[in-house]
Amino acid sequence: MTRPEQPGTPSQPTYADRVYRSPLAVVGGVLVLGIAAWMGGDAVVRGEGRTPWVAAAALLMVVPLVVAFSFRPAVYANDDRLRIRNPFRTIVLPWAAVESLRAQYTTEVLTEGGAKYQLWALPVSMRDRKRSLRGSGEAVGSVATLGELRNLAEAGATRPSAKGEPSVRWAYEIVVPAVVGLVALVVLLVTG
């Protein structure tokens, strides 16, 4: 896909977003959802009395949380911006708004306005942290990914299409079902 040509400027190719996420989180999420479906489904189908209702409410609360912490975290980067999808929020940062990226105990991006956002999809291992602090050896894991993101940030910082204000959007598709499930579960357990 290419950008539309502007008079007097050559067309430049536009590439799809680079996507960074933790494959182990996805595998863990699949396993936890499988166990929840097996146990919760059995309670809903074979349970007696209020058990099916309690199991359904618990599933309504647990499934969005598992999705939020395993499947949802991802970092999308292109020539113009960084989009961070954390468990409960999506943050869009034009590269011009990014001051720095760092990996200490967590991977973080700092903005020109002083805001700090964590990149849940890029965990920092002890090995990565030690190598980063020593400054020796080849970058691996999240440190290597951070180098790629820093290169994109430097290249995009002066691009006119990479200007703008950061935006944050709550993931209501995760929050609302989890809260409804929690309320239903509390009501069922209190009125038990």
N, C-alpha and C positions, 0 to 999 in steps of 0.2 A: 504494500500500500504506500502511496506517495502523497505528499502534501500537494495541494493545488498550487500551480505555478503563479507567482506574483510577477508582474511586469518588472523586468530588469534583474531578477534573481533566479539562479538555477534551482531546479527542484532538488530537494534533498529527500532521501528515503527515510521513512518513519518505520520503526520496528515495534513489534509488540512488546508489551511490558515484560520485564524480567521478573520472575516470581520466585520468592524465597520463602520456604516453610520447613518445618521440622517433620521429616518423614516418620520419626519415631512417635511423635505426638499423634499423627494420623493413625498409625498402627494401634497405639494404645487406645485411642478413641473407638476404633472398630471393635476391639476386644471388650471394652467396657459397655458399649452399646449392645453387643451380642449377649453379654451376661445379663444386662438390664432387661432386654427383650425376653430372654429365656425365663428369668425369675419373675419379672413383672407380668409377662404374658401368661405364665402358669397361674399366678395368683388371680389375675383377672378372669381367666377361663374356668379354673377349678375352685376358686375361693368361695367361701360361704359367708353369708351375712354382709357385713360392711367391708370385708377384705377386698373384694374386687374394686370398690370405690376408693379405698385407701391406696391400693396398688396403682390404679389409674392416675390418681392425684400425684403420687410419688413419681411416676413415670413422666407426667406432664412437667414436673419440676426438674427432674434429673436430666432428661434427654437434652433440653436446650443448654444446660450447663456443660454437659459433656461435649456437645457440639461447639460451644463457645470456647472451651479451653483446649480442644484437640484439633478440630477441623478448621475453625474460623481464623486463627492467627496466621497471617501471611503479610509479606512485604512485597509491594509492587513498585518497580522503578522503571521509569522511561527517561527520555531525554529532557523532559520538562518538569517532572514532579515525582515525588515519593508519596505513595499511598500506603499507610500502615493500618492493617486491619487487626486490631486487638480483640480480646474476648467481648468487650461491651461497647467499643467505640471504633469508628473509622476516622483516621486523621489524614488529610491531604495537605502536603507541604510542597509548594513550588520550590525548586532548587534555590532560587534567590533568597528565600526565607530561611534556609538551613545555614546555621553557623558552624556546627561541627557534628560529627558522628563519633561515638566512642564505645568501647567495650571494657567495662570494669567488672562489676558483679552482674550487671545486665547490659544489654546493648541498648544505647540511648541515642537520640538525636536531639540536639539543642537548636533552638531557633533564634533568630535575630532579636525577637522580643523577649527573650529570656525563658520561654517555655521549654519544658523538657518532656519528651515522650519516650516510653519504652517500646522496644521492638520485640514483642513476645515471641515472634516466629523465629528469632535468631538467638537461641540460648548461648550462653558463654560457658564453656567447659573449663575446668580447672587447668587443663593443659593449655588451652587457648589463652587464658588469662596469664599464666606464667610466661608463655612465649612472648606475649605482647609486652609484658613488663620488662623482660630481659632484652627484647629487641633482637633476639638471635633466632636463627633458623628460618625456614620458609613458613609463611603464614598458612595456617590451615583452618578449617571450620569457619566459625563466625568471624574470625579475624580476616580471613581471605575475602569473605563476602563483604565485610566492612570496607576493605580496600576497593572493591568494585564500586560500592556505593559512594565512597569518597571521590573516586574518579568521575563518576556521573555528576556529583554535586559540583565539583570544580568546573567541569565542562559546561554545565547548565546554568551556573550562577549568573552569567552575563547575557544569556540568551533572552531576548525580549519575550518569547513565549513561555519562559520559566519564571516570570514575575507574577506576583499576586499575594494574596493573604492566605495564611493557613486556615483550614476549615476542619471542624470536628463535628461528627454526627454520631449520636447514640444508636446502638443496634437494638431498636425496639423489637425486632423480630426474635431476639433472644431474651430480652428482659421481660417482656409482657407475658409470654407463656410460663417462664420460670416463676414469676411473681404470682400468677393465677394458680399455678400448681401448688406453690407454697401456702397461699391463702386457703385453698381447698383442703390441703392436707392438715393444716392447723385446725380448721373448722371441724373436719371429720374426727380428728383425734380429741379435740376438746369436748365435742358433743357426744363422744363415744359411748 
